[in-house]
Amino acid sequence: MEAQIGNKLLLVTPNCADLAKPNVEIKRFPDGETYVRIDEETEGKHVTVLHRCYPKQDSSLLQLLLIGNAVAPFAKSLTAVVPYLPYARQDKAWKTGEVKSAEIVCNLLVSSGYTNLVTYDCHFLKKGGEHKRDKLTILNKSMGKMLEDYLSRQIADDPVIVSPDSGAGYLVEGRGHAMKKVRGEYVTDDKTAYREVKELSMDFSVNGREVIVLDDMIAGGGTMERAVRLCIEAGAKTVRCGATHGLFLNFADQRIKEAGAQEVIASDTVQCPYSKVSIKEQLFTAPLSSFF
């Protein structure tokens, strides 16, 4: 895709070089702080910024905010394309005093001049399409069907398509089933906070069938690992796993395979060895014209 078409300008940061040619310079000052330079004319343009905010999400988010503040005073409109939106899982306060980080990130984008956000399988939205969060318009695109299509090529018979909980159920809506998941309270230690999966169950049969399990993300891998074991215990012939965002923390990939998964894949919203499906084609061919 060309960087500029008419009065539309695409700004691409270096961490998206695999998706488009970068034209934003990002470096580090000697003290570790971020240096950003935009050598493009932005005045009067509909500007779209393509930028990954993971890994190193804190500094990557700051880079996106710096770009917005530099461009917004001159641009006609400003859209952020963030394939994986960090802090999207922190949209509720489970304990007194907890911070709803997802809400804060959206507010920071608006305060930096962004009016539109395009992202993929955003955890707090629970469905695709267009959404409003105060002054921010969000287009939540889904990789569910593309992940399913990739994994289905390895299977001769029609597979059973499954999501491991209702929150990710929209990934398989109209094509599959959602498991029922019950999480426990947050477990915390000196450095980490997480919620364990207390129970996972299903009210449909996978006996003798090929199974594809799809989720919006694989982070610690506990949910996907439990889903694989449950399917195998219920008589599944094979189990293959796909996720839009593949974080694979603490050897999650190995644990999922050890649980019995025949194949594990992810998209390239987050670059990793399991990125077998790319957002590139969907990103530049889908009708995003209303957003820039």
Backbone torsions as a table, in degrees:
resi	resn	phi	psi	omega
1	MET	NA	135.3	178.3
2	GLU	-70.1	148.1	-178.7
3	ALA	-67.0	-30.8	-177.0
4	GLN	-136.9	128.2	173.7
5	ILE	-131.5	111.4	-176.9
6	GLY	61.7	-125.8	179.2
7	ASN	-100.0	21.5	176.4
8	LYS	-106.6	130.7	-176.4
9	LEU	-127.1	129.8	176.7
10	LEU	-105.0	120.1	174.8
11	LEU	-101.9	127.0	-175.6
12	VAL	-121.7	127.4	179.4
13	THR	-88.1	162.8	-175.5
14	PRO	-58.8	-28.7	-177.6
15	ASN	-79.2	4.9	173.4
16	CYS	-117.0	24.4	-177.4
17	ALA	-61.6	-24.6	178.0
18	ASP	-76.2	-14.9	-178.3
19	LEU	-101.7	-33.8	-180.0
20	ALA	-162.6	165.8	-178.0
21	LYS	-73.8	124.2	-178.9
22	PRO	-67.2	142.3	174.4
23	ASN	-137.9	17.4	173.6
24	VAL	-118.8	132.9	-179.5
25	GLU	-96.3	124.1	176.9
26	ILE	-128.8	123.9	179.7
27	LYS	-135.9	-175.2	178.0
28	ARG	-120.3	136.3	168.8
29	PHE	-73.4	162.4	-178.7
30	PRO	-55.0	-28.7	-179.7
31	ASP	-86.6	4.7	177.0
32	GLY	95.1	-7.6	179.2
33	GLU	-73.5	161.0	-173.2
34	THR	-85.9	136.3	172.3
35	TYR	-112.8	128.4	179.1
36	VAL	-127.2	135.9	175.7
37	ARG	-137.9	131.6	179.6
38	ILE	-117.5	108.9	-177.5
39	ASP	-101.4	53.4	177.9
40	GLU	-136.6	147.5	175.8
41	GLU	-79.0	117.0	-175.1
42	THR	-108.9	-9.2	-174.3
43	GLU	-64.2	126.7	178.1
44	GLY	74.9	8.2	-176.6
45	LYS	-98.7	153.1	167.8
46	HIS	-86.8	104.5	-170.8
47	VAL	-101.9	132.9	174.2
48	THR	-118.8	130.5	-179.4
49	VAL	-108.9	118.7	177.6
50	LEU	-100.7	116.1	-172.1
51	HIS	-153.4	130.2	173.9
52	ARG	-83.6	138.8	179.2
53	CYS	-114.3	26.4	174.9
54	TYR	-154.9	140.5	-1.0
55	PRO	-75.9	-168.9	-176.6
56	LYS	52.2	53.4	-170.8
57	GLN	-63.0	-32.5	-179.0
58	ASP	-64.9	-49.5	-179.8
59	SER	-72.0	-34.2	179.5
60	SER	-67.7	-38.1	175.4
61	LEU	-63.4	-41.3	178.8
62	LEU	-61.1	-40.2	178.0
63	GLN	-60.1	-42.7	178.6
64	LEU	-62.8	-40.2	179.3
65	LEU	-67.5	-39.1	177.9
66	LEU	-63.0	-42.5	178.7
67	ILE	-62.3	-44.7	179.8
68	GLY	-59.5	-46.2	-180.0
69	ASN	-63.0	-32.2	-179.9
70	ALA	-75.8	-32.2	-172.6
71	VAL	-94.7	-38.0	-171.0
72	ALA	-53.5	-39.4	-178.2
73	PRO	-63.2	-18.2	-174.9
74	PHE	-112.9	-26.9	-174.6
75	ALA	-76.1	152.1	175.7
76	LYS	-75.4	-35.9	174.3
77	SER	-152.2	159.6	-175.3
78	LEU	-141.8	121.2	-178.6
79	THR	-121.2	136.1	173.6
80	ALA	-103.2	129.4	171.8
81	VAL	-108.1	106.7	-176.2
82	VAL	-120.9	100.7	-173.2
83	PRO	-54.4	-45.3	174.8
84	TYR	-121.2	117.3	-177.5
85	LEU	-88.2	112.0	179.2
86	PRO	-69.7	158.4	-178.9
87	TYR	68.8	7.4	-178.0
88	ALA	-68.2	-19.5	179.0
89	ARG	-80.7	-15.4	-177.0
90	GLN	-96.5	64.8	-177.2
91	ASP	-107.5	0.9	178.9
92	LYS	-133.9	151.9	174.4
93	ALA	-102.2	109.4	-178.8
94	TRP	-86.9	-25.1	178.6
95	LYS	-128.6	153.4	178.5
96	THR	-57.4	130.7	177.5
97	GLY	92.0	-6.8	178.5
98	GLU	-71.0	148.7	-177.0
99	VAL	-97.9	133.5	174.3
100	LYS	-84.1	85.1	-172.6
101	SER	-64.8	-32.8	179.9
102	ALA	-59.8	-42.4	179.0
103	GLU	-64.3	-40.6	-179.4
104	ILE	-66.1	-42.0	178.9
105	VAL	-60.3	-44.2	178.2
106	CYS	-61.5	-41.8	179.1
107	ASN	-65.5	-37.6	178.0
108	LEU	-64.6	-38.6	177.4
109	LEU	-61.9	-44.8	179.5
110	VAL	-64.0	-43.4	-178.7
111	SER	-67.2	-19.6	177.2
112	SER	-93.1	3.7	172.7
113	GLY	106.8	-4.1	179.6
114	TYR	-80.5	132.0	175.6
115	THR	-108.0	-17.7	-178.1
116	ASN	-131.5	144.6	176.6
117	LEU	-133.1	128.6	172.5
118	VAL	-111.5	125.7	-179.7
119	THR	-144.8	178.0	-176.5
120	TYR	-121.6	129.8	175.2
121	ASP	40.5	60.3	-179.7
122	CYS	-70.3	126.7	-168.9
123	HIS	-60.5	-38.0	-174.5
124	PHE	-84.3	-6.6	-178.1
125	LEU	-89.4	-32.8	174.7
126	LYS	66.4	4.1	174.9
127	LYS	-163.4	159.6	-179.1
128	GLY	-80.4	-178.0	176.6
129	GLY	95.1	-165.8	-175.3
130	GLU	-94.3	138.0	-178.6
131	HIS	-136.7	157.2	175.0
132	LYS	-117.0	130.3	171.7
133	ARG	-123.4	94.3	-173.3
134	ASP	54.2	-114.5	-176.2
135	LYS	-93.4	5.5	-178.0
136	LEU	-106.5	125.1	173.3
137	THR	-93.4	126.1	-176.3
138	ILE	-116.8	127.4	170.9
139	LEU	-102.6	111.0	-178.7
140	ASN	-98.7	105.5	-179.7
141	LYS	-93.0	152.2	-175.2
142	SER	-120.3	142.4	177.2
143	MET	-102.9	5.7	-174.5
144	GLY	-53.9	-50.2	-176.9
145	LYS	-67.6	-36.7	-179.6
146	MET	-68.3	-39.7	175.6
147	LEU	-64.2	-43.3	179.0
148	GLU	-61.5	-45.3	-179.3
149	ASP	-61.0	-41.9	179.4
150	TYR	-62.1	-48.2	-177.4
151	LEU	-70.1	-30.4	-178.6
152	SER	-67.6	-24.8	179.3
153	ARG	-63.4	-22.8	-178.7
154	GLN	-86.5	-1.1	-170.8
155	ILE	-120.9	132.2	-179.0
156	ALA	-77.7	-42.6	-177.3
157	ASP	-94.8	167.6	175.9
158	ASP	-67.0	122.9	-178.9
159	PRO	-83.3	162.7	168.5
160	VAL	-87.6	123.9	-178.6
161	ILE	-97.7	129.3	-171.0
162	VAL	-134.9	143.5	165.0
163	SER	-112.6	147.3	-174.3
164	PRO	-80.8	-1.7	175.3
165	ASP	-164.6	168.0	-177.1
166	SER	-67.8	-29.1	-179.7
167	GLY	-61.0	-34.8	178.3
168	ALA	-97.7	8.6	-176.3
169	GLY	-59.5	-29.1	-178.5
170	TYR	-65.6	-20.4	177.8
171	LEU	-64.0	-26.4	-177.2
172	VAL	-120.9	12.9	-175.4
173	GLU	-56.9	129.6	-179.9
174	GLY	81.9	-5.5	-176.6
175	ARG	-129.8	-14.9	-172.9
176	GLY	-154.6	-158.7	-173.9
177	HIS	-126.9	154.5	175.8
178	ALA	-113.4	131.6	172.7
179	MET	-72.5	166.8	176.6
180	LYS	-107.6	123.9	-176.5
181	LYS	-119.9	137.8	174.7
182	VAL	-122.0	122.3	178.0
183	ARG	-98.9	153.2	175.0
184	GLY	-88.4	-172.4	176.5
185	GLU	-70.4	162.8	176.6
186	TYR	-61.9	133.8	173.0
187	VAL	-102.6	128.3	-178.4
188	THR	-129.4	147.8	169.1
189	ASP	-130.9	-159.5	-176.2
190	ASP	-67.2	-21.9	-172.1
191	LYS	-125.4	-24.7	-172.8
192	THR	-128.8	159.0	174.3
193	ALA	-138.2	131.0	-179.7
194	TYR	-157.6	161.0	178.1
195	ARG	-113.8	123.1	-179.5
196	GLU	-76.5	152.8	173.9
197	VAL	-83.8	114.1	-179.5
198	LYS	-81.7	-38.8	-174.3
199	GLU	-151.5	140.4	175.4
200	LEU	-136.5	129.2	-177.3
201	SER	-144.9	165.7	177.3
202	MET	-145.1	148.0	-179.3
203	ASP	-113.0	30.9	178.6
204	PHE	-137.7	163.0	-174.8
205	SER	-99.8	139.1	172.9
206	VAL	-124.0	8.9	-176.1
207	ASN	-59.1	122.1	178.6
208	GLY	74.1	10.4	-174.9
209	ARG	-111.3	155.0	168.9
210	GLU	-79.5	137.3	-174.5
211	VAL	-125.3	137.9	171.7
212	ILE	-117.6	122.3	178.8
213	VAL	-107.4	124.4	-177.4
214	LEU	-119.7	136.2	177.3
215	ASP	-138.5	162.4	179.3
216	ASP	-70.6	-32.8	178.2
217	MET	-153.2	154.5	167.2
218	ILE	-117.7	108.3	178.9
219	ALA	-104.1	-90.8	176.9
220	GLY	-73.5	-20.0	173.5
221	GLY	86.4	-2.0	-176.9
222	GLY	-60.3	-43.5	-179.4
223	THR	-65.6	-46.9	-178.6
224	MET	-65.6	-39.1	177.9
225	GLU	-60.4	-46.3	179.2
226	ARG	-63.6	-38.9	-179.5
227	ALA	-64.4	-41.1	178.4
228	VAL	-63.3	-47.5	-179.5
229	ARG	-61.6	-40.7	-178.9
230	LEU	-63.2	-43.1	179.9
231	CYS	-64.6	-42.8	-179.8
232	ILE	-66.1	-42.3	177.1
233	GLU	-63.0	-27.8	179.9
234	ALA	-87.3	6.0	173.3
235	GLY	96.5	15.0	179.1
236	ALA	-60.4	140.8	178.9
237	LYS	-70.3	-48.9	173.8
238	THR	-145.8	159.5	176.4
239	VAL	-133.6	126.9	175.5
240	ARG	-120.9	145.1	-172.8
241	CYS	-123.3	140.5	175.3
242	GLY	-139.5	145.8	177.3
243	ALA	-142.4	145.2	177.3
244	THR	-64.3	-48.9	-177.2
245	HIS	-110.2	115.9	-178.9
246	GLY	-103.9	93.6	178.6
247	LEU	-87.4	-38.7	174.7
248	PHE	49.1	62.3	-178.8
249	LEU	-82.5	145.9	173.6
250	ASN	52.9	47.5	176.0
251	PHE	61.9	34.1	179.7
252	ALA	-59.3	-37.2	179.9
253	ASP	-61.1	-44.1	179.9
254	GLN	-64.1	-41.5	-178.3
255	ARG	-66.5	-36.1	178.4
256	ILE	-68.0	-41.2	176.7
257	LYS	-65.5	-42.3	178.5
258	GLU	-63.8	-27.5	177.1
259	ALA	-71.1	-17.2	176.5
260	GLY	124.7	3.9	179.4
261	ALA	-66.9	130.5	179.7
262	GLN	-78.7	-29.0	-178.8
263	GLU	-151.4	144.7	177.8
264	VAL	-133.9	127.0	179.1
265	ILE	-136.5	166.4	175.0
266	ALA	-148.2	172.6	172.8
267	SER	-89.7	-177.2	179.5
268	ASP	-102.1	24.5	170.0
269	THR	-58.6	-38.2	169.3
270	VAL	-118.6	123.6	-178.3
271	GLN	-73.9	127.0	178.8
272	CYS	-157.6	169.6	-179.2
273	PRO	-61.6	-16.7	-177.9
274	TYR	-98.0	8.1	-178.8
275	SER	-75.3	89.8	-177.5
276	LYS	-101.9	-14.7	-179.4
277	VAL	-123.0	129.2	-174.9
278	SER	-103.3	146.0	174.6
279	ILE	-81.7	-6.4	-169.7
280	LYS	-58.6	-49.0	-177.3
281	GLU	-63.9	-46.4	-179.8
282	GLN	-65.2	-36.9	-176.4
283	LEU	-62.7	-41.9	-172.9
284	PHE	-102.0	-4.9	177.9
285	THR	-110.8	-21.6	179.5
286	ALA	-70.6	150.1	-177.4
287	PRO	-74.7	92.8	177.5
288	LEU	-103.1	13.1	-171.1
289	SER	-59.6	-27.2	-179.0
290	SER	-73.0	-9.2	-176.1
291	PHE	-105.1	-6.4	176.2
292	PHE	-157.9	NA	NA
